[in-house]
Amino acid sequence: MLRAQGHTLREISRLLHLARNTVRRILRSSPHEARGEPRAAARADQHAGQIAEAFIKARGNVVRAQELLAGQGVEIAYSSLTRRVRQAELRPGKRRAGEYSPLPGVEMQHDTSPHRVTIGGRSVTAQCASLVLACSRRLFAQYYPRFTRFEAKHFLLEAVRFMDGAASVCIIDNTSVILAAGSGADAIVAPEMAAFARTLGFEFRAHRVNHPDRKARVERPFAYLETNFLVARDFQDFEDLNQQALRWCHDVANQKPKRALGMSPDAAYLIEKPHLQALPAALPPVYEPLARAVDLHGYVSVETNRYSVPDRLVGKPVTVHKYLTRIEVWYRGSLVASHARRAGDRDVRYTLPGHHSAPNRGKAQQPAPERLLLSDEHPAIAGYAAALKQRGRSLQTLRRLLEMKRTYPAEPFLAAVEQALHYGLFDLGRLEALILKFAAGAFFRLPERGEGDA
């Protein structure tokens, strides 16, 4: 406009406080570029209707919308297309984040997240459970192989012990571990979880679906755990992992000053502590009762693993109390066995000393007949038995030979065996006839011919 009014290049530069080269570049550019609009943006304005239609067809995916426009012969750069989407407000803009500052002792937040952890040299997926006091931001975190209602009860019990109290409300998501039905304001807490929470002095409250910001105080520490606690750390087992996690919460997470608080969570906790619900004098034990029958080998099965019980309970019904770290077996109100729980193992048997005595085999087993015959002192008998075994004769044949040895006199039996071995006679029927022939002269006096006629 100044150029059209007849102003020189120098005057325009002085009036607009621009370099003369900048003024020359603007005067040489197109009208759109002179107004600060790139040609691509101007081209996007020309195809505003097609862009809106393609964006709707692509269900809000700008990359797919760009492909659809290219198929129609409209080439628009991705950056120009996203700019047009923002300017035309085709995609809802970000909402202003609200600020939530609960009073001390009013609220705590609980959630879980899967983390990759190195345990015993193997990378496994562990469920990280954490609880945060919403006012002081004091953190407690533990890891579990899986997270069911049994683990949830144990974690919440340890969490309120760590905090030495409980807030009035515990904000959760719509997990089926704690809820029985519904979601958000209509959520129905499982009766056993609601009763457990009442025992500890709080109640569960679920936020609406797809609104995790409602419990942002517990969502943020998960990234802190992954990028700080788990980095360059190896653990022997889950017990070692949880002990180190507890020390990390004490020494690192709860000691680091928070900008929003102006102090560390432990310092803020001292202010919140008097407002927490006091814990009952006797805290409920967390265990899961299981009905089992002792198998014929003297074991009970829990989670694919087998734990020993005394022999006298074989075949009898027992009650197994499954704790987080141990297995207890009860019979008629008496504790009969206590094992360390092997949560990370599968299909393994664990036997305590004194549970299983040596099995009673009844009468002492007799040595095998072939062993008796082959170890005979006389070489002819041992050789004859070895020849029978070499020819594949059955065990029954050797037993018959042993029975002959025990039945007939030793001298006739030995003479018959020597003769049979010499001539290769291995038919036991003929051997027995030969034994009787040798025995007849020694034990029986047969009458001579003619003596019976007198």
C-alpha positions in Angstrom: 0.0 0.0 0.0 2.8 2.4 0.8 4.5 1.6 -2.5 1.2 2.3 -4.3 1.1 5.7 -2.6 4.5 6.6 -4.1 6.8 6.1 -1.1 10.3 5.2 -1.8 12.0 2.0 -0.6 14.0 4.0 2.0 10.9 5.7 3.4 9.0 2.4 3.7 11.9 0.9 5.5 12.1 3.8 7.9 8.3 4.0 8.6 7.9 0.2 9.3 11.3 -0.2 11.0 12.2 -3.0 8.6 15.4 -3.7 6.7 15.4 -2.6 3.1 16.1 -6.2 1.9 13.0 -7.3 3.8 10.9 -4.6 2.2 12.2 -5.7 -1.3 11.3 -9.3 -0.6 7.8 -8.4 0.5 7.2 -6.2 -2.5 8.4 -9.0 -4.8 6.0 -11.6 -3.2 2.4 -12.4 -4.1 -0.5 -10.6 -2.4 -1.1 -13.6 -0.1 2.5 -13.8 1.0 2.6 -10.1 1.4 -0.2 -10.4 4.0 1.9 -13.1 5.8 -0.1 -16.1 4.4 1.9 -18.9 2.7 0.7 -20.1 -0.6 -0.1 -23.5 0.9 -2.4 -21.9 3.4 -4.1 -20.0 0.7 -4.6 -23.2 -1.3 -6.0 -24.8 1.9 -8.5 -22.0 2.1 -9.6 -22.7 -1.4 -10.4 -26.3 -0.6 -11.9 -25.8 2.8 -15.1 -27.8 1.9 -13.1 -30.7 0.6 -10.9 -30.7 3.7 -13.8 -30.8 6.1 -15.5 -33.6 4.1 -12.2 -35.7 4.0 -11.6 -35.1 7.7 -15.1 -36.4 8.6 -14.6 -39.5 6.4 -11.2 -40.1 7.9 -12.8 -40.0 11.4 -10.5 -37.3 12.6 -7.3 -38.9 11.3 -5.4 -36.1 9.5 -2.9 -38.5 7.8 -5.8 -40.4 6.3 -7.6 -37.2 5.3 -4.4 -36.1 3.5 -4.5 -39.4 1.5 -8.2 -38.9 0.6 -7.5 -35.4 -0.6 -4.5 -36.6 -2.7 -6.9 -39.1 -4.3 -9.0 -36.1 -5.4 -6.1 -34.3 -6.8 -5.7 -31.9 -3.9 -2.1 -31.9 -2.7 -1.7 -30.1 0.7 1.2 -30.4 3.1 0.5 -32.1 6.4 1.5 -29.0 8.4 -0.9 -26.8 6.4 -3.6 -29.4 6.7 -3.4 -29.6 10.5 -3.3 -25.8 10.6 -6.5 -25.7 8.7 -8.1 -28.3 10.9 -7.3 -26.1 14.0 -8.4 -22.9 12.4 -11.7 -24.4 11.2 -12.2 -26.0 14.7 -12.9 -29.4 13.0 -11.3 -31.1 16.0 -12.3 -30.1 19.5 -9.7 -28.0 21.2 -8.1 -28.7 24.5 -10.1 -27.8 27.6 -8.7 -25.8 30.4 -7.3 -28.0 33.1 -9.1 -27.5 36.5 -7.4 -27.2 39.8 -8.3 -29.6 42.7 -7.0 -29.0 46.2 -8.5 -31.5 48.7 -8.5 -30.7 52.4 -6.2 -32.8 54.6 -7.5 -36.2 55.5 -10.3 -36.1 53.0 -9.1 -38.1 50.0 -6.5 -40.7 48.9 -6.1 -42.1 45.4 -5.3 -45.7 44.4 -4.4 -47.3 41.0 -2.3 -50.0 39.4 -0.1 -50.1 36.3 1.9 -52.9 34.6 5.7 -52.4 34.6 8.6 -54.5 33.1 10.8 -55.6 36.0 14.0 -57.7 36.0 13.7 -60.4 38.6 16.2 -63.1 39.0 17.8 -62.2 35.6 14.5 -62.4 33.8 12.3 -59.6 32.5 8.8 -60.1 33.7 5.6 -58.0 33.8 4.7 -57.0 37.4 1.6 -55.1 38.6 2.6 -51.9 40.4 0.0 -50.8 42.9 0.3 -47.4 44.5 -1.6 -45.2 46.9 -1.2 -41.4 47.4 -2.6 -39.1 50.0 -4.2 -36.4 47.8 -3.3 -33.4 50.1 0.3 -34.2 51.1 1.1 -36.4 48.1 2.8 -39.0 50.3 3.3 -42.1 48.1 3.3 -45.9 48.9 4.0 -48.5 46.1 4.4 -52.2 45.9 4.6 -54.9 43.1 2.7 -58.1 42.6 2.8 -60.9 40.0 -0.9 -60.4 39.5 -3.5 -58.1 41.2 -6.7 -59.7 42.3 -9.0 -58.8 45.3 -6.7 -60.9 47.5 -3.7 -58.8 46.5 -5.8 -55.6 46.7 -6.7 -56.2 50.3 -3.1 -56.9 51.3 -1.9 -53.8 49.5 -4.5 -51.5 51.1 -3.8 -52.9 54.5 0.0 -52.3 54.1 -0.8 -48.8 52.6 -2.8 -47.6 55.6 -0.1 -49.0 57.9 2.5 -47.0 56.0 0.3 -43.9 56.3 -0.6 -44.7 59.9 -4.2 -43.8 59.1 -6.6 -43.5 56.2 -8.4 -40.7 54.4 -12.2 -40.7 54.3 -12.5 -41.5 50.6 -10.3 -43.6 48.3 -10.7 -42.6 44.6 -10.3 -45.5 42.2 -11.0 -46.2 38.5 -13.7 -48.5 37.3 -11.7 -51.7 37.9 -13.5 -55.0 38.4 -11.1 -55.9 41.2 -12.9 -53.6 43.5 -16.3 -52.9 41.8 -19.0 -55.5 41.3 -21.1 -53.5 38.7 -21.6 -50.1 37.2 -19.2 -47.2 36.8 -18.6 -43.7 37.9 -21.3 -42.4 40.2 -23.4 -45.5 39.6 -20.6 -47.9 40.6 -21.4 -50.7 43.0 -18.5 -51.7 45.2 -18.1 -55.5 45.8 -19.5 -56.3 49.2 -16.3 -57.9 50.5 -14.2 -54.9 49.4 -16.7 -52.4 50.9 -16.7 -54.3 54.2 -12.9 -54.4 54.2 -12.7 -50.6 53.5 -15.2 -49.9 56.4 -13.0 -51.9 58.7 -10.1 -49.6 57.9 -12.2 -46.4 58.1 -12.7 -45.3 54.5 -15.0 -45.9 51.5 -14.3 -46.3 47.7 -15.5 -43.8 45.1 -15.0 -44.4 41.4 -14.5 -41.5 38.9 -16.4 -41.4 35.7 -15.2 -43.4 32.7 -12.3 -41.9 30.6 -11.6 -39.3 33.3 -8.2 -40.4 34.8 -7.3 -36.8 35.6 -9.6 -37.1 38.6 -6.9 -39.2 40.2 -3.8 -37.5 38.7 -2.0 -37.5 42.0 -1.6 -41.3 41.7 -1.2 -41.4 37.9 1.9 -39.3 37.8 4.1 -41.3 40.2 3.9 -44.3 37.8 6.2 -42.6 35.3 8.5 -41.6 38.2 8.7 -45.2 39.3 9.6 -46.4 35.8 12.2 -43.7 35.1 13.8 -43.6 38.5 13.2 -46.6 40.7 13.3 -49.4 38.1 16.2 -48.0 36.1 19.4 -50.1 36.4 18.0 -52.2 39.3 17.9 -56.0 39.4 15.9 -57.9 42.0 16.2 -61.4 43.4 12.5 -62.0 43.9 9.3 -60.1 44.6 10.1 -59.8 48.3 13.4 -58.1 47.5 11.6 -55.9 44.9 9.0 -54.7 47.5 11.6 -54.1 50.2 13.6 -51.8 47.8 10.4 -50.1 46.7 9.5 -49.3 50.3 13.0 -47.9 50.9 12.7 -45.8 47.7 9.4 -44.4 48.9 10.9 -43.5 52.2 14.2 -42.1 51.0 13.5 -40.6 47.6 9.9 -40.1 46.5 8.6 -38.7 49.8 11.7 -36.6 50.5 11.8 -34.7 47.2 10.3 -31.2 47.5 7.2 -30.6 45.4 6.8 -27.2 43.7 3.1 -27.2 44.3 3.5 -27.9 48.0 6.6 -25.8 48.6 7.9 -28.7 50.7 8.4 -32.5 50.6 5.5 -34.9 50.9 6.8 -36.1 54.2 6.8 -32.6 55.6 3.3 -32.0 54.3 2.3 -35.4 55.8 3.0 -34.0 59.3 0.3 -31.4 58.7 -2.2 -34.0 57.3 -1.5 -36.8 59.8 -3.9 -35.4 62.6 -6.8 -35.4 60.1 -6.5 -39.0 59.0 -8.9 -41.7 60.2 -7.3 -43.6 63.1 -6.7 -47.3 62.4 -8.5 -49.9 64.6 -6.6 -51.5 67.4 -6.7 -54.9 65.8 -6.2 -54.9 62.0 -7.9 -57.8 60.1 -5.6 -60.5 58.7 -5.7 -60.8 55.0 -5.8 -64.4 53.8 -7.9 -66.6 51.5 -9.4 -69.8 52.9 -9.3 -72.8 50.6 -10.9 -76.3 51.1 -8.6 -79.1 50.1 -8.2 -82.9 50.5 -4.8 -84.4 51.1 -3.8 -86.6 48.2 -2.3 -90.1 48.4 1.2 -88.7 48.3 0.7 -86.4 51.3 0.3 -83.0 49.6 -2.2 -80.3 49.1 -2.3 -78.3 45.9 -2.4 -74.4 45.8 -2.0 -72.5 42.5 -0.4 -75.6 40.7 2.2 -76.0 43.5 2.0 -78.8 46.1 2.8 -78.4 49.8 3.4 -81.3 52.2 1.3 -82.3 55.2 1.9 -85.1 57.8 1.3 -88.6 56.6 -1.6 -89.2 59.1 -3.8 -86.7 57.2 -3.7 -88.6 53.8 -7.2 -88.6 52.3 -8.6 -86.2 55.0 -10.2 -82.8 54.3 -8.1 -79.8 55.5 -8.4 -76.0 55.3 -5.6 -74.0 53.6 -5.1 -70.4 54.5 -3.3 -68.6 51.7 -1.4 -65.5 52.8 0.7 -63.3 50.6 4.0 -64.9 51.7 3.1 -68.2 53.3 0.7 -71.2 53.2 -0.9 -72.6 56.4 -2.7 -75.9 56.6 -5.2 -76.4 59.3 -7.0 -79.5 60.5 -9.8 -79.4 63.0 -8.7 -76.0 64.3 -5.0 -77.0 64.7 -2.1 -75.8 62.5 -0.5 -78.8 61.0 1.9 -77.3 58.4 3.3 -73.9 57.4 5.2 -73.3 54.2 6.7 -70.2 52.4 4.4 -69.4 49.5 6.0 -69.9 46.1 4.0 -67.4 44.1 6.5 -67.3 41.2 6.8 -71.1 40.7 4.6 -73.6 39.0 4.1 -77.4 39.3 6.7 -77.7 42.1 6.5 -79.9 45.2 7.7 -78.6 48.6 8.3 -81.1 51.5 9.0 -80.1 55.1 11.2 -82.4 57.2 9.3 -84.9 59.3 6.1 -84.8 57.2 6.7 -88.0 55.2 8.2 -91.1 56.7 9.8 -93.9 54.6 7.0 -95.8 52.8 6.1 -99.2 54.3 6.7 -101.8 51.7 5.4 -104.7 53.8 7.5 -107.9 53.8 11.0 -107.8 52.7 11.3 -108.5 49.1 12.9 -111.8 48.1 15.9 -111.6 45.8 15.1 -112.4 42.2 15.5 -116.1 41.3 18.0 -115.4 38.5 20.1 -113.5 41.0 20.1 -116.5 43.4 21.0 -119.0 40.6 23.7 -116.8 39.0 25.4 -116.3 42.3 25.4 -120.0 43.2 28.6 -121.4 44.6 28.7 -124.3 42.2 29.8 -123.2 38.8 27.6 -125.8 37.0 24.4 -124.4 38.5 25.4 -120.8 37.8 26.5 -121.7 34.2 23.2 -123.6 33.6 21.1 -120.6 34.8 23.2 -118.2 32.7 22.7 -120.4 29.6 18.9 -120.4 30.2 18.9 -116.6 30.5 21.0 -116.2 27.4 18.5 -118.3 25.4 15.7 -115.9 26.5 13.9 -118.2 28.8 11.3 -116.6 30.9 11.5 -115.7 34.6 9.0 -118.5 35.3 11.5 -121.0 33.9 14.2 -119.8 36.3 11.8 -119.9 39.2 11.0 -123.6 38.3 14.7 -124.4 38.2 15.2 -122.7 41.6 12.2 -124.7 43.0 13.9 -127.9 41.8 17.1 -127.0 43.5 15.2 -126.5 46.8 13.1 -129.7 46.4 15.5 -132.4 45.3 18.6 -133.6 47.0 21.7 -131.7 46.2 23.9 -134.5 44.8 21.3 -135.8 42.2 20.4 -132.3 41.3 24.0 -131.3 40.8 24.8 -134.4 38.8 21.8 -133.9 36.5 22.6 -130.2 36.0 26.2 -131.1 35.0 25.1 -133.7 32.6 22.4 -131.4 31.1 24.9 -128.6 30.7 27.4 -130.9 29.1 25.0 -132.2 26.5 23.1 -128.9 26.0 19.8 -130.1 27.5 17.7 -127.1 28.5 14.3 -128.6 28.7 13.4 -128.5 32.4 11.0 -131.5 32.0 13.8 -133.7 30.8 16.1 -132.2 33.4 13.6 -133.2 36.1 13.4 -136.8 34.7 17.2 -136.9 34.8 17.2 -135.7 38.4 14.8 -138.5 39.4 16.9 -141.1 37.6 20.0 -140.0 39.6 18.0 -139.9 42.8 16.3 -143.3 42.4 19.5 -145.3 43.1 20.5 -143.2 46.2 17.1 -143.1 48.0 15.0 -146.0 46.7 16.0 -149.7 46.7 14.2 -151.0 43.7 13.5 -154.8 43.8 15.6 -157.1 41.5 13.8 -159.1 38.9 12.5 -162.3 40.4 12.5 -161.1 44.0 8.9 -160.1 43.8 7.9 -163.6 42.5 9.1 -165.5 45.6 
